[in-house]
Amino acid sequence: MGACSVFGWTVFGMLAVLGVMKAYEGGEFKTLRTHGMEACRLAGTGDGVIGSEDIHFRPDGVAFISSDDKSYWETEMFRNFSARVPHAKVQGNIFTYDPATDKLQKLRHTGDSFPRDFHPHGISIVPRTGFEHAKLSKVTTVFAVNHRRDGDAVEVFEATPDALKHVKTVKSSIWKNINDVAAAEGGFYVTNYIERVPYTHPLAVPELINLQVEIGAGGYVLWCRLDANEGEEACTKVLEGLRMPNGVEVSTDGKQVFVLESLGQRVVSYNIPPEGHGARLVPYKTLRFGAACDNLSLSPSGRVYTACHPKALTFKFLHAKKPSKFRSPSQVFSFDQSLSHLRQELLSADGNPLSGSSGAAFHGSTLLVGGIYDPGFMVCSGRSEEPSSIHGESGPEQGGARSSAA
């Protein structure tokens, strides 16, 4: 056997081992058990809801749901979201849903400055459940990550019972591909989940396969002020070196920020320093998951909810390409804000009726679950946050969920 053949087989073997490692890390060898799907049904499929990425409840029990047909995400994969927007088929929307009346409402787009491109990703609302600084108001302020052809932005709206009035656009020269937003006093936190590099650049390879090295941990979190003057940079980095930071939320008392790293399969709580928002966040505790989790929301009691992709490669390389043909498992967890207790698995499903779960929110006795690509969203009724109604504590042997210093 020649030297070239030996080298070729060596490279092939290394790639095979790497592939198996990434498949294991992505959960492809897991055996999942369907549970917690009692009294769950799909809603909104005939009303235009699609890609219900993120969900948050207002204190009065009305949920806000982001909706966008994300099939354009799978075009021009080596480019930023803004370069893919021209391939979008339709505009996105924000819906409200009231479980008490089963009323679903698409909010009309109003305001002279309403963006030409509206493709909402993560959202945050004020007031929202679990955030004690929010006061009840007839007008709800909605913050939405928006993918636009002229670059990503965070749009600020005022929502009335049937309309979404555009108020402000916040853009930054710092971010590249933003994902989720969490509103706080005077501004918001936003996650930039990945730094794209040209596919011809040699650094593209480790980034695309997300090796656990410095170049693979290119995500960061920013704090953005709402009072920045026109032409002034509104945002500053408060965290760097994260493995695909995705969901972000502020604690009930406003003293901590929770950041979920999808590739890191963990959520980390960070203390906001005495200097306040805009200062570097200080890592406090970590809770690990055996899944690539997505968005975060708070319940009225203050528990944190998240929806996850337990088989990340199935989701990314099959379901994302052909959502109706290839189904991806869904999973929902909740956990205490202290991160001192193991997370609780609320439901797990094989991808039916909802695939690729990305957001979960709880209020009263209703759990709502959204998915990235599927039409509609899932409504699970008759729920409780009492331990007897959930699957139980998941210890380290079920997924390595353990509280530790970050």
Secondary structure, 3 states (H helix, E strand, C coil): CCHHHHHHHHHHHHHHHHHHHHHHHCCCCCCCCCECCCCEEEECCCCCCECCCCEEECCCCCEEEEECCHHHHHCCCCCCHHHHHHHCCCCCEEEEEECCCCEEEECEEECCCCCCCCCEEEEEEECCCCCCCCCCCCCEEEEEEECCCCCCEEEEEEECCCEEEEEEEECCCCCCCEEEEEEECCEEEEEECCCCCCCCCCCHHHHHCCCCCHHHCCEEEEEEECCCCCCCCCEEEEEEEECCEEEEEECCCCCEEEEEECCCCEEEEEECCCCCCCCCCEEEEEEECCCEEEEEEECCCCCEEEEEECCHHHHHHHHCCCCCCCCCCEEEEEECCCCCCCCEEEEEECCCCCCCEEEEEEECCEEEEEECCCECEEEECCCCCCHHHCCCECCHHHHCCCEEEC
